[in-house]
Amino acid sequence: MQILLFALGFWLFIGLILIHEWGHFMAARRNGVDVEEFGLGLPPRAWRKKLKSGLVISLNWLPLGGFVKLKGEHDSDNRPGSFGAAPLRAKTKIMLAGVAMNLAAGLLLLTIVALMGMPKLIDNQFQVASDARIIHQKLVVAETNPGSPAQQAGLATRDVIQKISRNGQTYTINSPADLQTATKQFAGQTVEIEFKRNGKTQTKTAGLMNELPYLGIKYEPIEIYRSTWSAPIVAVGFTKQLFVLTFQGLGKALGGLGGYVAGILSGNDASRDKGYVRATGEVGGPVAIGAILWGSGTFGLNFVLFIIAVISLTLALINILPLPALDGGRLTMTLISRGLFKRPLSKRTEERLVGASMALLLILFALITLVDVKRFF
């Protein structure tokens, strides 16, 4: 089941990229701008097919997103059917369409998840108290202490503890209080621990210690809340929280990555390690997304949809940032050149700005991937 849910999550993630680019594609078509290529991933190109309409469909090797190549993408191009010749209002619609699609997809998925059961993963997570009820609680192993009964028994990160029993006396574990009651009752004795791993129920035997910590684990309680009429409100409220946390996390992540690189270049181990800790706590790339999707498959469909919704909203937020290689940056350049200087950017200036910011993004992508590999492997 976990493999199926991971596969579903993977294809939904690909779908997020497709709908983002589809937004640009449809907005361009509706505003009279010709589309030359619709690509998934970034070049170098792996495969292409040219349709009778002249549109090229391509698959590319770098899994950094996708693109829609418009006729005359430079703001100074004035040929009929080109992006440069389109009115400012049309350009704005085209550049914001991808962000709007990801925002809409994220809100829709969050509404569905709220109706199914939304996991509470952040402090003070938005809920409408009168309409929210707990439908399920889980206690997840976050870490096992070295040499502890839990480690010796073979418990691992992301295992969901379900029951602890001895001689016919069984405690169902849904919360930290349940775990504390059961382990205190059986202190110093051998117990059977029933848990779920990768969607399968298993049982291990552990000899508890006589004193705290009896089992020797760090745990993460997870509560699942279900909403009815307030589901769309919950989706909007959580999105607001997510955007605030994402902006805060971006600042910490960039600072952490900077410290990590500076530590490597200077040989300062303390700076490197401090930067690594800050970066791993706030940033994640394709490796992290894969690991998170794989882990979410352990907990069920609603967790997978929840993670995909968060990724979709994060893509919307990142793409609106004023970096020239991103949608928000292209729009910012256009508004400044047209509004402040009353003339379009030259092709050379635009290419330099976009190229420099793209190089920066590729460097960040490489650093994030490096951090992710060290973090998960």
C-alpha positions as CSV (number, residue, x, y, z in Angstrom):
1,M,0.0,0.0,0.0
2,Q,2.8,2.4,0.8
3,I,4.3,1.9,-2.6
4,L,1.0,2.6,-4.3
5,L,0.5,5.8,-2.2
6,F,4.1,6.9,-3.0
7,A,3.4,6.3,-6.7
8,L,0.2,8.3,-6.4
9,G,2.0,11.1,-4.6
10,F,4.8,11.1,-7.3
11,W,2.3,11.5,-10.2
12,L,0.3,14.1,-8.3
13,F,3.6,16.0,-7.8
14,I,4.2,15.8,-11.6
15,G,0.6,17.0,-12.0
16,L,1.4,20.2,-10.0
17,I,4.1,21.1,-12.5
18,L,1.8,20.3,-15.4
19,I,-1.1,22.5,-14.1
20,H,1.3,25.3,-13.4
21,E,2.5,25.3,-17.0
22,W,-1.0,24.6,-18.3
23,G,-2.0,27.9,-16.6
24,H,0.6,29.8,-18.6
25,F,-0.3,27.9,-21.7
26,M,-4.1,28.6,-21.6
27,A,-3.6,32.3,-20.5
28,A,-1.2,32.8,-23.5
29,R,-3.6,31.2,-25.9
30,R,-6.6,33.3,-24.6
31,N,-4.6,36.5,-24.9
32,G,-3.4,36.0,-28.5
33,V,0.2,34.9,-27.7
34,D,1.6,32.0,-29.7
35,V,3.0,29.1,-27.7
36,E,6.0,27.4,-29.3
37,E,6.9,24.7,-26.8
38,F,5.4,23.0,-23.7
39,G,8.2,21.3,-21.7
40,L,8.2,19.1,-18.6
41,G,11.6,19.5,-16.8
42,L,14.4,21.8,-17.9
43,P,16.9,21.1,-20.8
44,P,18.9,19.3,-21.9
45,R,16.0,17.7,-23.9
46,A,15.3,14.0,-23.6
47,W,12.4,13.7,-26.0
48,R,10.3,16.0,-28.2
49,K,7.3,15.8,-30.5
50,K,6.0,18.5,-32.8
51,L,2.3,18.6,-33.3
52,K,0.5,19.6,-36.5
53,S,-0.3,23.0,-34.9
54,G,3.5,23.6,-34.7
55,L,3.5,23.3,-30.9
56,V,6.5,21.2,-29.6
57,I,5.9,18.9,-26.6
58,S,9.1,18.0,-24.8
59,L,10.5,16.0,-21.8
60,N,13.7,17.2,-20.3
61,W,16.4,15.8,-18.1
62,L,16.6,18.3,-15.2
63,P,13.6,17.7,-12.8
64,L,13.4,21.4,-11.8
65,G,9.9,22.1,-13.0
66,G,8.7,22.8,-16.5
67,F,8.3,25.7,-19.0
68,V,6.1,27.1,-21.7
69,K,8.1,28.8,-24.5
70,L,6.2,31.7,-26.0
71,K,6.8,33.4,-29.3
72,G,8.9,36.5,-28.7
73,E,9.3,36.1,-24.9
74,H,11.5,39.2,-24.7
75,D,9.6,42.3,-23.6
76,S,11.1,44.3,-26.5
77,D,9.7,41.9,-29.2
78,N,6.9,43.6,-31.1
79,R,6.0,40.9,-33.7
80,P,2.3,40.0,-34.0
81,G,1.5,37.0,-31.7
82,S,4.6,37.6,-29.6
83,F,4.6,38.0,-25.8
84,G,6.5,41.3,-26.1
85,A,3.7,42.8,-28.3
86,A,0.9,41.8,-25.9
87,P,-0.7,44.5,-23.7
88,L,0.6,44.8,-20.1
89,R,-2.7,43.5,-18.8
90,A,-2.3,40.3,-20.9
91,K,1.3,39.8,-19.8
92,T,0.3,40.1,-16.2
93,K,-2.4,37.4,-16.7
94,I,0.0,35.1,-18.5
95,M,2.7,35.4,-15.8
96,L,0.4,35.0,-12.9
97,A,-1.6,32.1,-14.4
98,G,0.7,29.4,-13.2
99,V,0.8,30.7,-9.6
100,A,-3.0,31.0,-9.7
101,M,-3.3,27.3,-10.8
102,N,-1.1,26.1,-8.0
103,L,-2.9,28.2,-5.5
104,A,-6.3,26.9,-6.6
105,A,-5.0,23.2,-6.6
106,G,-3.6,23.6,-3.1
107,L,-6.8,25.1,-1.7
108,L,-8.9,22.4,-3.4
109,L,-6.7,19.6,-2.0
110,L,-6.7,21.1,1.5
111,T,-10.5,21.3,1.4
112,I,-10.7,17.6,0.4
113,V,-8.2,16.7,3.2
114,A,-10.2,18.7,5.8
115,L,-13.3,16.7,4.8
116,M,-11.3,13.4,5.0
117,G,-9.3,14.2,8.1
118,M,-6.4,16.7,8.3
119,P,-3.3,15.9,10.3
120,K,-2.3,18.5,12.9
121,L,1.4,19.1,12.2
122,I,2.0,22.6,13.4
123,D,1.4,24.4,16.7
124,N,-1.9,26.3,16.8
125,Q,-2.9,24.9,13.4
126,F,-6.0,26.7,12.1
127,Q,-9.3,25.0,12.8
128,V,-12.9,26.1,13.2
129,A,-13.4,24.9,16.8
130,S,-17.2,24.4,16.5
131,D,-16.8,22.2,13.5
132,A,-13.5,20.3,14.1
133,R,-13.5,16.9,15.8
134,I,-10.7,14.4,16.4
135,I,-11.4,11.3,14.4
136,H,-8.0,9.5,15.0
137,Q,-4.9,9.8,17.1
138,K,-1.5,8.3,16.4
139,L,1.8,8.1,18.2
140,V,4.7,8.0,15.8
141,V,8.3,7.0,16.7
142,A,10.5,10.0,16.0
143,E,13.8,8.5,17.3
144,T,15.0,5.6,19.4
145,N,17.6,6.2,22.1
146,P,20.9,4.3,21.5
147,G,20.9,1.0,23.4
148,S,17.3,1.5,24.6
149,P,14.7,-1.3,24.7
150,A,13.0,0.2,21.7
151,Q,16.2,0.1,19.6
152,Q,17.1,-3.4,20.7
153,A,13.5,-4.5,19.8
154,G,13.9,-3.1,16.3
155,L,11.6,-0.1,16.4
156,A,12.4,2.6,13.9
157,T,11.6,6.1,12.9
158,R,8.0,6.5,11.5
159,D,6.7,3.3,13.2
160,V,3.2,3.9,14.5
161,I,2.8,2.3,18.0
162,Q,-0.6,0.7,18.3
163,K,-0.6,-1.6,21.4
164,I,1.5,-2.7,24.3
165,S,0.6,-5.9,26.0
166,R,1.7,-8.5,28.6
167,N,0.0,-11.7,29.8
168,G,-3.4,-10.8,28.2
169,Q,-3.4,-7.2,29.5
170,T,-3.4,-4.8,26.6
171,Y,-3.1,-1.0,26.3
172,T,-4.2,0.7,23.1
173,I,-1.7,3.5,22.4
174,N,-3.2,6.7,20.8
175,S,-1.4,9.4,22.8
176,P,1.7,10.2,25.0
177,A,-0.5,9.6,28.1
178,D,-1.4,6.1,26.8
179,L,2.3,5.3,26.3
180,Q,3.3,6.6,29.7
181,T,0.5,4.6,31.4
182,A,1.4,1.4,29.7
183,T,5.2,1.5,30.1
184,K,4.9,2.6,33.8
185,Q,2.5,-0.3,34.4
186,F,4.9,-2.8,32.8
187,A,8.2,-1.2,34.0
188,G,11.0,-3.7,34.2
189,Q,9.0,-6.4,32.4
190,T,9.0,-7.9,28.9
191,V,6.2,-6.7,26.8
192,E,4.8,-7.2,23.2
193,I,4.7,-4.0,21.1
194,E,2.3,-3.9,18.2
195,F,3.1,-1.3,15.6
196,K,2.5,-0.4,12.0
197,R,5.4,0.0,9.5
198,N,5.0,0.7,5.8
199,G,1.3,-0.1,6.1
200,K,1.9,-3.5,7.7
201,T,1.2,-4.5,11.3
202,Q,4.2,-6.1,13.2
203,T,4.9,-7.2,16.7
204,K,8.2,-7.0,18.6
205,T,9.2,-8.0,22.1
206,A,11.0,-5.5,24.4
207,G,12.3,-5.6,27.9
208,L,11.3,-2.3,29.5
209,M,13.6,-0.5,31.9
210,N,12.8,-0.1,35.6
211,E,12.8,3.7,35.4
212,L,12.2,6.5,32.9
213,P,12.5,6.3,30.0
214,Y,11.0,2.9,30.2
215,L,11.0,2.3,26.4
216,G,13.5,4.8,25.3
217,I,11.9,6.6,22.4
218,K,11.3,10.2,21.3
219,Y,7.8,10.3,19.8
220,E,5.5,12.6,17.8
221,P,1.8,12.6,18.6
222,I,-0.4,13.1,15.5
223,E,-4.0,14.1,15.7
224,I,-6.4,13.9,12.7
225,Y,-9.2,16.5,12.6
226,R,-12.3,16.3,10.4
227,S,-14.3,19.3,9.3
228,T,-17.6,19.6,7.4
229,W,-19.0,22.9,6.5
230,S,-15.9,24.7,7.5
231,A,-13.5,22.7,5.3
232,P,-13.0,25.6,2.7
233,I,-12.4,28.0,5.6
234,V,-9.8,25.7,7.1
235,A,-8.1,25.4,3.8
236,V,-7.8,29.2,3.5
237,G,-6.7,29.6,7.2
238,F,-4.1,26.9,7.0
239,T,-2.7,28.4,3.7
240,K,-2.2,31.8,5.5
241,Q,-0.3,30.0,8.2
242,L,1.8,28.1,5.7
243,F,2.8,31.3,3.8
244,V,4.0,33.0,7.0
245,L,6.0,29.9,8.0
246,T,7.4,29.5,4.5
247,F,8.7,33.1,4.4
248,Q,10.2,32.7,7.9
249,G,11.8,29.4,6.9
250,L,13.3,30.8,3.6
251,G,15.2,33.4,5.6
252,K,16.6,30.8,8.0
253,A,17.4,28.4,5.2
254,L,19.3,30.9,3.1
255,G,21.3,31.9,6.2
256,G,22.0,28.3,7.0
257,L,23.1,27.4,3.4
258,G,25.4,30.5,3.5
259,G,27.0,29.4,6.7
260,Y,27.3,25.8,5.4
261,V,29.1,27.0,2.3
262,A,31.3,29.5,4.2
263,G,32.3,26.8,6.6
264,I,33.3,24.4,3.8
265,L,35.3,27.0,2.0
266,S,37.1,28.3,5.1
267,G,37.5,25.0,6.8
268,N,35.5,26.2,9.8
269,D,33.8,23.0,11.0
270,A,31.7,24.9,13.6
271,S,30.3,27.3,11.0
272,R,29.7,24.4,8.6
273,D,27.9,22.3,11.1
274,K,25.7,25.2,12.4
275,G,24.8,26.1,8.9
276,Y,23.9,22.5,8.1
277,V,21.6,22.2,11.1
278,R,19.8,25.4,10.2
279,A,19.5,24.5,6.5
280,T,18.2,20.9,7.1
281,G,15.5,22.3,9.5
282,E,14.1,24.7,6.9
283,V,14.8,23.6,3.3
284,G,14.1,20.7,1.1
285,G,14.6,19.8,-2.5
286,P,13.7,16.8,-4.7
287,V,15.4,14.3,-2.4
288,A,13.5,15.7,0.6
289,I,10.2,15.7,-1.3
290,G,10.8,12.0,-2.3
291,A,11.6,11.1,1.3
292,I,8.6,13.0,2.7
293,L,6.2,11.4,0.1
294,W,7.6,7.9,1.0
295,G,7.1,8.6,4.7
296,S,3.6,10.0,4.2
297,G,2.6,6.8,2.5
298,T,2.9,5.1,5.8
299,F,0.1,7.1,7.3
300,G,-2.5,6.9,4.5
301,L,-4.1,8.8,1.6
302,N,-5.0,11.9,3.5
303,F,-1.4,12.4,4.5
304,V,-0.2,12.1,0.9
305,L,-2.9,14.6,-0.3
306,F,-1.9,16.9,2.5
307,I,1.8,16.9,1.5
308,I,0.9,17.5,-2.1
309,A,-1.3,20.4,-1.2
310,V,1.5,21.9,0.9
311,I,3.9,21.5,-2.1
312,S,1.5,23.1,-4.5
313,L,1.0,26.1,-2.3
314,T,4.7,26.4,-1.7
315,L,5.3,26.3,-5.5
316,A,2.8,29.2,-5.8
317,L,4.6,31.2,-3.2
318,I,8.1,30.6,-4.5
319,N,7.2,31.4,-8.0
320,I,5.8,34.8,-7.0
321,L,9.2,35.9,-5.5
322,P,10.8,38.8,-7.4
323,L,13.7,36.8,-9.0
324,P,14.0,37.4,-12.7
325,A,14.0,33.7,-13.6
326,L,10.6,33.2,-11.8
327,D,7.2,34.4,-12.7
328,G,7.1,37.1,-10.0
329,G,10.5,38.4,-11.2
330,R,9.5,38.5,-14.8
331,L,6.4,40.5,-13.8
332,T,8.4,42.8,-11.6
333,M,10.9,43.5,-14.4
334,T,8.0,44.2,-16.8
335,L,6.1,46.5,-14.4
336,I,9.3,48.5,-13.6
337,S,10.4,48.9,-17.2
338,R,7.0,49.8,-18.5
339,G,5.8,51.8,-15.5
340,L,9.0,53.6,-14.3
341,F,11.1,53.9,-17.5
342,K,8.1,53.9,-20.0
343,R,9.9,51.5,-22.3
344,P,10.6,47.8,-22.6
345,L,13.7,46.1,-21.3
346,S,16.3,45.4,-24.0
347,K,16.7,41.7,-25.0
348,R,20.3,41.8,-23.8
349,T,19.5,43.3,-20.4
350,E,16.6,40.9,-19.9
351,E,18.7,37.8,-20.8
352,R,21.5,38.9,-18.4
353,L,19.1,39.3,-15.5
354,V,17.3,36.0,-16.1
355,G,20.5,34.2,-16.7
356,A,22.1,35.4,-13.5
357,S,19.1,34.6,-11.4
358,M,18.8,31.1,-13.1
359,A,22.5,30.4,-12.3
360,L,21.8,31.4,-8.7
361,L,18.7,29.1,-8.5
362,L,20.8,26.2,-10.0
363,I,23.5,26.7,-7.4
364,L,20.8,26.8,-4.6
365,F,19.3,23.6,-6.1
366,A,22.7,21.9,-6.0
367,L,23.3,22.9,-2.4
368,I,19.9,21.9,-1.3
369,T,20.3,18.5,-3.0
370,L,23.7,18.0,-1.3
371,V,22.2,18.9,2.1
372,D,19.2,16.5,1.4
373,V,21.5,13.6,0.5
374,K,23.5,14.0,3.7
375,R,20.3,14.4,5.7
376,F,18.4,11.3,4.4
377,F,21.3,9.0,3.4
